[in-house]
Structure formats: C-alpha cells, structure tokens
C-alpha cells in the first residue's frame, strides 16, 4: 500500500447506523435495494463476521465497492482479512478483496459514476456519495479515492480456494 493516502475521518451520517440494520434485514429477506448487496467480512479484532449493505459497482466486467464514509470499520476489516462474502439475491459469493491505489481507483470511480453525474435526477443522489462535478478532472477523482477507499472484489472459484 502506498503512503500517499491522506488520513480520512469517518463522517458517517447519524441515520446510517439506524437504517443499516433495517436495510440488512430486508435485503437478507430478498428485497432488492438497487445496486446494494450484503458484504460479510471477518472482524479484525473480534473475529466475528460482520455483515452490512454496500453499493456494488460493476464496470468493465469487474466488481467494486467504495466506502462513501472514508476510513470506517468495514474498510479496516476488509484490509485486514483480504476476503469477504458478497450476498446478492440469496447467492453467497466468496470474494478476494484488493484495495486499489488511488490513481487506479479514481479511474474506476470516474467510469462507474460519470454517467450518473450527467443526468440531473441521478446526479443529485450520486452527489451525496461522490461529491464531484460532472466535469471533474481525473485528479479530483483520485483525491476523492484517497479519502474514500475502493476495493475490487474478485469472485473466488472452487479452483482458486
């Protein structure tokens, strides 16, 4: 990992800890929540599995997650464990998690969110999680990723386990 990361503070809105358990239960029951999936990560301190909803981005045939709230516990746990289980529509998919360097993650985020930033309706919503202008430079995306880590989730096949 590069030392070029800027320290980031967790800025989780107060409603997230209230709504996440509800969303997790509803998703666990099979209700769709847009691009959200459940991610289960082994706790780095407790050793217990921790499950939470995250937005899954798919671009170029690859899967990615980004922390909209910076250096939060699930990010630290994912870094420590290096793997997780993604649950999507009752399917559990073991994945290896690889944190992307900001320069790579910036391009991924740009490719994933730029189409939404071009539309007025979706831009307002996306701006909550990726507060960049539709004409933001790649340098602005890289700076965003320095504060909001991005991980590629690579499905593990039976042969890879």
WOLINZI-V455466 format. One line per field, one symbol per residue. ss: DSSP state (~ for helix, > for strand, _ for the rest). psi: psi as a letter, one per 20 degrees, with the letter a starting at -180 (. if undefined). A space follows every 10 residues. Layout:
ss = ???
psi = ???
//
This chain:
ss = __________ _____~~~~~ ~~~~~~~~__ _____>>>>> >>______>> >>>>>>>>>_ _>>>>>____ __~~~~~~~~ ~_>>>>>>__ >>>>>>>>>_ _~~~~~~~~~ ~~~~~~~__~ ~~~~~~~~~_ _______~~~ ~~~~~~~__> >>>>>_____ _
psi = qqjjppppqp lpqhhghghg hggggghhij pqmcjqrppp qpphghiqpp pqqqpppppk jqpqqqoijb mrhhggghgh hirrpppolj ppopqppopq qhhghghggg hhighhiipg ghggghhhhn mqrhkqrhhh gghghhinqp ppoopprhhi .
//
